[in-house]
Amino acid sequence: MLSNKRIQELELVMDFEKVEECFKEVSSWIENVGRKRLKETINLDDSLEMLLQAQKQFREFDLVASEYCRRGQEALKKMDRWEDFSSVDVHSYRVKLQTYRDQLEEFCTQLDENRHRICETVRLYEFFDKVRQGICCMEEGVKS
C-alpha cells in the first residue's frame, strides 16, 4: 500500500509539472496584463459617451481575461486529486497549487466585480440621461 501511495504521489508530481506551464502562463498574464487593465477601470469617466466607450473596451478585455480564467480553472481542476495527499514530499507542490488557486480566484472575482460595476454604472448614467432629457422636454413644453 505504501508503495502504491508513493507511486501515486510521483504521478501527481509529474502531472503537476505538465500543468504548471499553463499555471505560469495564466499567472504571468494576470500579473503583467490583467491587473493593470483592471486598475484602469477603477476611475470611470463622467459622461455617458465616454462610459460607453470604456464599457466597450472592457468587454474586449473581458473576453480575453475570461479565457485566461477558464484555462486556469481547467488546469486547477486537473489537480483536484492533490487534496487527498498530505505527505511532506508533495507539500511544496500543494503550496504552489494553492498560490495559483488564490491568485486566480482573486483575479476572477475582481473581474466579475468590475464587469458588474461598469454595467450598473452605464445603466445608472442611461437612466439619468433619460431623466435629463425628460426634464428638458418638460421645460420646453412649459416655455411654449
Contacts in CASP RR format, 6 or more apart in sequence:
PFRMAT RR
TARGET T0000
AUTHOR 0000-0000-0000
METHOD contacts of the structure
MODEL  1
MLSNKRIQELELVMDFEKVEECFKEVSSWIENVGRKRLKETINLDDSLEM
LLQAQKQFREFDLVASEYCRRGQEALKKMDRWEDFSSVDVHSYRVKLQTY
RDQLEEFCTQLDENRHRICETVRLYEFFDKVRQGICCMEEGVKS
5 87 0 8 1.000
8 85 0 8 1.000
9 85 0 8 1.000
9 87 0 8 1.000
9 89 0 8 1.000
9 90 0 8 1.000
12 79 0 8 1.000
12 81 0 8 1.000
12 82 0 8 1.000
12 85 0 8 1.000
12 90 0 8 1.000
12 93 0 8 1.000
13 89 0 8 1.000
13 90 0 8 1.000
13 93 0 8 1.000
15 78 0 8 1.000
15 79 0 8 1.000
16 79 0 8 1.000
16 82 0 8 1.000
16 93 0 8 1.000
16 96 0 8 1.000
16 97 0 8 1.000
19 75 0 8 1.000
19 78 0 8 1.000
19 79 0 8 1.000
20 96 0 8 1.000
22 71 0 8 1.000
22 72 0 8 1.000
22 75 0 8 1.000
23 72 0 8 1.000
23 75 0 8 1.000
23 96 0 8 1.000
23 100 0 8 1.000
25 71 0 8 1.000
26 68 0 8 1.000
26 71 0 8 1.000
26 72 0 8 1.000
26 75 0 8 1.000
26 100 0 8 1.000
26 104 0 8 1.000
27 100 0 8 1.000
27 103 0 8 1.000
27 104 0 8 1.000
29 68 0 8 1.000
30 68 0 8 1.000
30 103 0 8 1.000
30 104 0 8 1.000
30 107 0 8 1.000
34 61 0 8 1.000
34 65 0 8 1.000
34 68 0 8 1.000
34 107 0 8 1.000
35 107 0 8 1.000
37 61 0 8 1.000
37 65 0 8 1.000
38 107 0 8 1.000
38 110 0 8 1.000
38 111 0 8 1.000
38 114 0 8 1.000
41 54 0 8 1.000
41 58 0 8 1.000
41 114 0 8 1.000
41 117 0 8 1.000
41 118 0 8 1.000
44 51 0 8 1.000
44 54 0 8 1.000
44 118 0 8 1.000
44 121 0 8 1.000
45 51 0 8 1.000
45 53 0 8 1.000
45 54 0 8 1.000
48 122 0 8 1.000
48 125 0 8 1.000
48 126 0 8 1.000
48 129 0 8 1.000
51 118 0 8 1.000
51 121 0 8 1.000
51 122 0 8 1.000
51 125 0 8 1.000
52 122 0 8 1.000
54 118 0 8 1.000
55 118 0 8 1.000
55 119 0 8 1.000
55 122 0 8 1.000
58 114 0 8 1.000
58 115 0 8 1.000
58 118 0 8 1.000
62 111 0 8 1.000
62 115 0 8 1.000
65 107 0 8 1.000
65 111 0 8 1.000
66 111 0 8 1.000
69 104 0 8 1.000
69 107 0 8 1.000
69 108 0 8 1.000
69 111 0 8 1.000
72 100 0 8 1.000
72 104 0 8 1.000
73 104 0 8 1.000
73 108 0 8 1.000
75 100 0 8 1.000
76 97 0 8 1.000
76 100 0 8 1.000
76 101 0 8 1.000
76 104 0 8 1.000
79 97 0 8 1.000
82 90 0 8 1.000
82 93 0 8 1.000
82 94 0 8 1.000
82 97 0 8 1.000
85 94 0 8 1.000
END
